Amino acid sequence: MKVGIVGAGAVGSTAAYALVLQGTASDIVLVDLNAKLAEAQAQDIQHATPFAWASRVRAGGYADLAGSQVVVLAAGAAQRPGDTRLDLLDRNAAVFRQIVPAVLDNAPDAVLLVASNPVDVVTDIVARLSRLPPGRVFGSGTILDSARFRALLAEHLGIAPTSVHAYVLGEHGDSEVLWWSGATAGGIPVAEVADQLGRPLDEAARSTIDESVRRAAYRIIDGKGATWFGIGAGLSRIVRAINKDERLLLSVSAQTPDIEGIHDVTLSLPRIVGAGGVLETLKPDFSDEEHAALRRSALLLREAADSIKL
Ligand code: ADP
């Protein structure tokens, strides 16, 4: 499988590295405004291949993206300490006006996987600029938030994270919604599992988990300036789901015709990912409180997207 990555900074190069370690891509092309950086990253990652899988990793221009099954869009400005993801919006919109036509000219059949923040709005911009069919453009959305939610619930319950099913929906950012009423283990709502196991999910436990999920990126940025390992691995996991046509259920961000009465908004919902990108979207069953929270998140994203004139 050939994978193109535009933006060879921390996130793009870590995604390439994860793809090599997982043996998902046979051919990886890194494109960056900073050609010297792309070349250096490609060589460094290529040197890992003898310890992993046979992958060809190289730097190139947009023409070298030809034949890519997936192009990961990880270019743009990095989030600075104190920045909200929406602060990045204006800076990144300009970048994608240049990148999207160049990618489409050379890889017209690729699935576009957006990683740049604010990921929901950038995904919306890329979808609007590309005019590709729905599903062919989507963003990493809340995959990490959901992974963290699952991990923290699993830890609280004393159950393997793979046995806990839980999603964070809406914006990848401050307004995100932890879908507590839909979280299950063994097909049983987590609150009930918690009671059965004598580890109740009381108000305090819930708010600790909520805070930990919602503030995770801020804490990492405070400590090391940016985040890249988690998202790099997550992007590689999404690419594998496309490559193997897994029909994997993930909370990824895509244009949504109608959610909570808001039309054409790009946000995360549980979606089936396989060959061709997002294949289906599930409609969650929310509590009243979750309905209201998701509506707030959708409205905020709709307003942010509307503020960008393309
Ligand atoms: P992150 O932490 O999100 O990966 P970085 O700043 O490390 O952020 O990486 C972003 C990369 O995007 C940089 O290497 C930068 O050169 C690249 N970039 C910025 N604008 C463009 C563009 N128009 N085309 C291609 N690459 C770009």
Boltz pocket constraint, residues with backbone or C-beta under 6 A from the ligand:
constraints:
  - pocket:
      binder: B
      contacts: [[A, 6], [A, 7], [A, 8], [A, 9], [A, 10], [A, 11], [A, 12], [A, 31], [A, 32], [A, 33], [A, 34], [A, 37], [A, 74], [A, 75], [A, 76], [A, 77], [A, 78], [A, 79], [A, 95], [A, 98], [A, 99], [A, 116], [A, 226], [A, 227], [A, 228]]
      max_distance: 6.0
